[in-house]
């Protein structure tokens, strides 16, 4: 595993674009909440795969005409955990 600086905006935009056809096919609206382009230390390919899995599962197991929200929030849970990327299903 190689940790590098990964900017969240292009990462999330890329995952969104990969999942968009699947969302359209399943009539699921996916929204990406606006956030600043933060950088994290991560393995780009692994974090991309994790996000894609979360998003595709949120689409796959959602209700018809459901919605999915992707957001990035600051957290104070642990000193080393500064941000959370959330993928939430909602109606």
PyMOL commands that set and color helices and strands:
alter all, ss='L'
color gray80, all
select helices_A, chain A and resi 8-25+44-60
alter helices_A, ss='H'
color red, helices_A
select strands_A, chain A and resi 4-7+29-32+39-42+67-78+81-90
alter strands_A, ss='S'
color yellow, strands_A
deselect
rebuild
show_as cartoon
